[in-house]
Amino acid sequence: MDVEKNISITDKVAMSIIFRIKQHTLNDPRLNIVKQLLRYGFPNKGSLDPEFNSYYEMRNDISIEEDIQMWQDGLIIPETMKNDIFKHFHSRHPGVAAMKSFIQFNVCGQGMTQYVE
C-alpha cells in the first residue's frame, strides 16, 4: 500500500514538472525560435545567430512531443526552469558525478552540467 502511495505521489510530481516544462517551453523565446527552425529548416551554420549554434549541432536529434522539445531521449529544459530542475535533482543528494551523469542523459539545456559544477 505504501509503495502504491509513493508511486502515485511520484507520478503527480513528475506530471507537475512535465506540465511546467511544457508551459515554460511555450513561453521561451529561444525555444520558440528553435521550434520554427526545426519546422522550416535551419539556415547554413555561418548565417545562424551564434546563440543557436548548439541547437544546429543537435538539430537532427531534436524532436517535439506535445510541445516539449526533446534531444534524443532527454528533455530540453527552458532557461527559466534550469534552476528549479537543478534544485529538484540536487535535493536527492546524488553527488556531483552521479548528478552530472543523470543530467547529461536525461535533460538537455545549455549550461546544465555547469550548474552542477
N, C-alpha and C positions, 0 to 999 in steps of 0.2 A: 504494500500500500504506500509506504513512504517513497519507494522508488518511483512509482507512478506519479506521485505528487511532485517529486523533484523533476521528473521529465516534463511534466506539464508546466512547471514554473520555468524550466529551461527553454521550452518551446515558446512560451509567452515572451520571455526576454529576447530570444533570438528574433521572433517576429517583430517585436518593437524596434530592435536595432535595424532590421531589414527595412521596415517602413520608414524609419528616419533617414536611412541611406538613400532610399528612393526619393523622398521629399527634398533632401539636400542636393541630390544629383539633378533633379529637375530645376532647381534654383541656382545651380552653379554655372556662372558664365563660361568658364573654361570648358567644362564638360558638355555644355550645350554646343560650343563650337566643335568639340571633338565629335559629337553626335552628327553634326552637319558634315564634317569632313568624312566621317565613315559613310554617311548616306550618299554623298555626291562625289567622293573621291578626294584623296589628298593631292595637293599640288606637288611639284618637284620639291625635294627637301631644301634646295637652295632658296626657293621663293617662300618658304614657310616661316612664319614667326618662330624664332628660336624657342619660345615658351612651349611650343608643341613638338619639338624635336623628339622627345622621349615617346610621345604618342605615335609619331611617324614610325619609329623603330618597332613599335608593338602593334601597328595597325592591322596586320594580318591575323593577329591572335586576340583582337578585341571583338567582343560581341555585346549586344544589348538584349537583356532579358527583363521584360516587364519594367522598362525604364531604368534599370540598373545596369551600369556598364561593368563588363567582366573582362578580365585579361586571363586567358587560359581558364583555369578553374577558380581564380581568385576574384574578389570584388575590387573595383576601382573606387577608392574612398574619396569623396569630395573634400576639398580643402577645409571646409567648415566643420568637418566631423573628425579630422585626424586626431585632435587632442582627446575627444571622447573615446575613440576606438583605442587609442594608446592607453588611456586610463582603465578601460574595461579589461584589456589584456594584462596590464600591469597589476591590477588588483588580485590576480591569481598568483602573483609572485613566482613566475616560472624561471627567473634568472635571465640574464642578458642573452646568452647563446640560444636558449630554448625559445625565448620570445622573438628574437630575430628570425630564427628558422620558421616559426609558425607564421609570422607576418609575411615573410618572403613567399611562402607557399599558399597563403590563404587570402591575403589582401594586397592590393596594389595601390600605391599612391606616391606621388613624388615626395621623397624625403621620409617615408615611413620608417625605414630602418635607422635613419639618423635620429629620429625621435627616441628610439630605444637607446642609442649610444649616449 
